[in-house]
Amino acid sequence: MSYFDSELTLLTPEEMGRADSLSIEAGTSEIELMGNAGRAVGQYIVEHYPRAPVSVLCGPGNNGGDGFVIGCYLRDRGWPVRLVQFGDKDRYSAASMYYLQQWGNPETYSPEIIEDASLLVDSLFGAGLDRPIAGAFADIVRLANETLAPTVAVDMPTGVHGATGQVLGTAIQADATITFFRKKPGHLLLPGRELCGNVALRQIGIEKQVLRLIEPQTIENHPKNWRLPTANVAGHKYSKGHCVVVSGPRGATGAARMSALSALRAGAGLVTINGERAALKEHASHLTAIMLRDEPLSELLNDERFNALVVGPGNGVSDATYHNVLTAIASNRALLLDADALNCFNSDPETIFNAIKKTNGNVVMTPHAGEFGRLFKNVELSAGKVEAARKAAEISGAVIVLKGADSVIASPDGRAAINSNAPPWLATAGSGDVLAGIIGGLQAQGMEAFDAACAGVYVHGLAAAQYGGEGMIATDLPQLVPSALAVAR
């Protein structure tokens, strides 16, 4: 999948600025780009809202220039428009000044401009904001959020960082956000995603060829980006892979069972749970289609037909888990490491990282934020979830799935994907064990680590969405995986 010809490509504010510059260098004027952007927002408003008094809040940069265009567009179509300009005219670009002159004289700001509006247009700062909202602008944001009028944001709600989705000081809660050419990571990452409301992408005359010069590395996770394994009519169960799930001890076997069932439902031809005999007795009372083996993992892996492993769910932080992880890595098979497989190395992360870097790179780690912080102590999540996951992948040599409602998947080669289809009821005990099994099952079928991780995360969210609402528990998920796979194909 090329990130250079997809509408799912995500651009940071800096990359978007370069896209603008490259387009201008190629002959499209800034006036034309700004006009197209503002008219796109105006068209969205006309299509989605009844004609009513609208107030347009225009900031000091080009986002404010877009607001001037929006004001003119709506005024020319008979809308009652009030427009406030907060910037110094001497600092506006030539394009912004062109459209300000088209508007005429803006009003001086007063709270009534917000309070009396039936619709607000937030054209204050957009995605390029790099410092916290404070002072008078913080009061404006507060008042805008208190009004009952819907708010349409231009590019990004004021106060939301375009690259990280984080709130800088305070932020406007928009009902809709109109952005241009390509979305930003902040449209998908929390809390930005919720603050954006409905995100609409509009084209403004920038040719997609500029992406080849920018070389973006981040994309929205979607089935268009990867291809799920397909069954071959001449194939057999071993051609679909054999996934081994390492069990926890007696009394802690449920997690491995959910992983194993999920791997099988994800299409692995065979799945075996490996563990102590006492633990296997518990599994045997629950399972039919999953095989059970009690020999040491190192002996089991002498059979090369076991081509993928899932280690960690419910395994416990123990010497046995520590050695099983290193054994699994050394086998150079497709490998999913989750939960206790990661926790065992909190005090000695270099050991697992060095071991992974000696393999063919087909290793996926799936930490949640807490596990991530303990294993990657020198990686700051405050810098943004995408960059944190990307740095962790580089350090560890593994594909990282930094789990959450906005899971980020990152590869050591710099690729990253942001997932946004996980419903809130997916936050339930054991759902991560199901995810581990889905990814492991896809790896068993030959998907490379990054694609398997992206597909697994997407299918996991889709399966939960198909359940339909609160009350779902993790054991409901495996049976929903086949229908989710069918939708994702």
C-alpha positions, -999 to 999 in steps of 0.1 A, spaced: 0 0 0 14 34 -10 8 63 13 14 86 -17 -19 80 -36 -44 73 -8 -71 96 6 -64 77 39 -29 93 42 -26 116 72 -5 148 71 9 166 101 3 204 101 40 208 89 34 183 61 2 200 51 20 233 50 45 218 26 16 205 5 3 240 2 37 254 -7 44 227 -33 10 234 -49 17 271 -50 51 265 -65 34 243 -92 12 273 -102 -19 272 -80 -22 306 -62 -26 310 -25 -57 331 -32 -72 302 -52 -64 276 -25 -78 298 3 -109 306 -18 -115 269 -25 -111 260 12 -135 287 24 -161 279 -2 -159 242 7 -168 251 43 -195 275 32 -210 248 9 -210 223 39 -228 248 60 -255 255 34 -260 217 28 -262 208 65 -278 237 84 -309 258 79 -303 295 70 -299 314 103 -278 340 119 -241 329 118 -211 344 135 -177 338 120 -147 341 144 -115 348 123 -81 344 138 -48 360 130 -35 335 104 -46 318 72 -73 300 91 -88 334 97 -84 341 59 -106 310 53 -131 326 76 -133 357 55 -141 336 25 -168 317 45 -183 350 56 -185 363 20 -199 330 7 -227 328 32 -235 366 30 -238 363 -8 -264 336 -3 -286 356 19 -274 344 53 -272 369 81 -235 370 89 -215 387 117 -177 384 113 -150 392 138 -114 396 129 -89 391 157 -56 394 138 -34 424 130 -40 434 94 -3 440 89 5 404 96 -21 388 73 -9 371 41 -18 387 8 -45 361 2 -61 367 36 -61 405 30 -76 399 -5 -106 382 11 -108 406 40 -112 434 15 -140 413 -2 -158 412 31 -154 448 41 -153 460 77 -154 433 104 -171 439 137 -154 445 171 -157 414 192 -183 413 220 -198 383 238 -231 389 221 -217 379 188 -214 344 201 -244 344 224 -268 356 197 -257 333 169 -276 303 157 -244 289 142 -208 295 150 -178 292 126 -145 286 144 -119 300 121 -95 311 148 -64 289 148 -68 256 130 -43 227 130 -12 248 131 -16 260 167 16 254 187 10 270 221 -18 268 247 -50 289 243 -50 315 270 -63 349 280 -91 364 259 -91 335 235 -97 311 264 -127 331 274 -140 330 238 -135 292 238 -154 289 271 -183 310 258 -185 291 225 -187 258 244 -215 272 266 -237 283 238 -264 259 224 -255 269 189 -238 243 167 -201 250 159 -184 243 126 -146 243 129 -123 251 100 -95 225 96 -93 217 134 -112 230 164 -93 258 181 -71 244 208 -66 209 193 -31 201 182 -32 188 146 -4 163 150 -13 147 184 -49 154 190 -40 168 224 -57 199 239 -35 230 242 -49 247 272 -85 246 263 -104 237 231 -137 243 212 -161 214 210 -172 213 174 -202 196 159 -184 194 126 -149 200 113 -141 206 77 -105 198 67 -87 200 34 -67 176 10 -59 151 37 -69 146 74 -45 152 102 -36 127 129 -54 150 154 -87 142 137 -84 106 147 -64 107 180 -82 114 213 -93 137 227 -91 156 194 -114 131 176 -143 137 200 -137 175 199 -139 175 161 -174 161 158 -182 149 123 -151 153 101 -156 161 64 -126 160 40 -128 184 11 -104 188 -19 -92 223 -27 -70 219 -58 -39 203 -43 -27 175 -66 -20 142 -48 14 140 -66 28 163 -39 26 134 -15 55 117 -33 77 147 -24 64 149 11 67 112 18 42 109 46 44 78 69 11 79 87 -22 66 75 -57 59 88 -62 22 94 -86 8 69 -90 -24 48 -79 -5 17 -44 -5 32 -39 -43 36 -52 -75 22 -66 -103 44 -55 -139 36 -78 -158 12 -84 -195 13 -71 -215 -16 -94 -242 -29 -65 -265 -32 -51 -257 3 -54 -276 35 -53 -268 72 -15 -266 74 -13 -242 45 -34 -218 67 -8 -220 94 -5 -235 129 -6 -210 158 7 -219 192 -8 -200 222 12 -203 254 -10 -209 284 -9 -194 319 -8 -218 350 -37 -236 365 -63 -211 376 -52 -185 351 -61 -201 318 -90 -180 305 -68 -155 287 -50 -181 266 -83 -197 257 -97 -165 244 -65 -159 224 -66 -194 209 -103 -193 199 -97 -159 183 -67 -172 163 -88 -200 150 -117 -178 142 -93 -154 124 -85 -182 100 -55 -201 113 -57 -237 101 -48 -252 134 -43 -238 169 -25 -255 198 -24 -244 235 9 -252 251 13 -253 288 16 -273 321 -5 -305 323 -26 -291 352 -35 -260 331 -43 -282 301 -69 -301 322 -88 -268 327 -86 -261 289 -98 -296 281 -130 -290 299 -138 -260 277 -123 -266 243 -129 -290 214 -113 -276 182 -81 -264 200 -53 -289 205 -34 -292 237 4 -300 242 23 -301 275 60 -305 264 84 -276 269 79 -249 243 115 -254 230 107 -290 222 74 -282 207 90 -258 183 112 -285 168 82 -291 146 85 -263 120 48 -265 111 42 -244 142 47 -211 124 32 -185 147 31 -180 184 11 -159 209 29 -155 243 18 -135 273 -20 -135 279 -25 -147 314 10 -162 316 21 -145 348 53 -126 355 76 -156 362 109 -172 351 89 -196 330 73 -167 310 106 -150 307 123 -180 292 93 -188 270 95 -153 255 131 -157 247 126 -192 233 98 -179 211 119 -150 198 149 -173 191 127 -196 171 123 -168 145 86 -176 139 59 -150 136 53 -139 171 27 -118 191 39 -107 226 13 -93 250 7 -86 287 30 -106 309 54 -114 280 62 -77 282 59 -72 319 86 -98 325 112 -75 309 103 -42 327 136 -42 346 156 -54 317 141 -42 284 173 -43 264 173 -81 267 141 -85 248 149 -57 223 183 -72 215 167 -106 210 141 -93 186 166 -74 165 183 -108 157 151 -121 141 135 -116 107 114 -88 123 80 -106 123 73 -97 159 43 -77 172 40 -62 207 6 -51 220 10 -30 251 -16 -7 266 -5 26 280 6 13 314 26 -16 299 41 8 274 53 32 300 69 4 321 87 -12 291 96 20 272 107 42 302 125 67 280 97 72 255 74 101 264 37 96 256 33 133 261 50 139 228 21 123 210 9 87 206 21 83 170 56 95 177 58 75 209 47 42 192 71 50 163 100 55 187 92 23 206 91 3 173 125 17 164 140 9 198 125 -26 201 127 -38 165 90 -50 168 58 -37 154 41 -18 182 3 -17 188 -2 10 214 -37 0 224 -66 22 233 -97 37 218 -73 53 193 -48 24 189 -17 33 170 2 7 150 39 15 143 66 -3 124 104 0 129 106 13 93 86 44 103 52 35 90 23 42 114 -15 37 113 -42 52 135 -73 31 142 -106 48 149 -133 21 147 -132 8 182 -165 13 201 -164 23 238 -178 -11 249 -146 -27 237 -130 -15 270 -137 -47 288 -115 -73 306 -100 -98 281 -106 -79 249 -68 -75 246 -64 -113 247 -89 -116 218 -69 -90 199 -37 -110 205 -53 -141 191 -67 -124 160 -33 -109 151 -15 -142 158 -40 -161 136 -34 -136 108 3 -140 112 0 -178 110 -16 -173 76 14 -154 63 5 -118 69 36 -97 77 37 -82 111 26 -46 103 -3 -56 81 -14 -83 105 -14 -59 134 -33 -33 114 -59 -58 102 -62 -74 136 -69 -41 153 -95 -31 127 -113 -65 127 -112 -64 165 -130 -31 165 -154 -41 138 -164 -73 157 -172 -53 188 -192 -28 167 -212 -57 153 -222 -67 188 -240 -34 190 -236 -19 225 -230 -22 261 -231 -56 278 -205 -72 255 -179 -93 273 -146 -105 258 -159 -141 252 -186 -126 229 -159 -114 205 -144 -146 189 -177 -157 174 -181 -122 158 -146 -123 142 -157 -143 110 -184 -118 101 -160 -89 108 -135 -105 85 -162 -108 58 -169 -71 60 -132 -62 60 -124 -81 28 
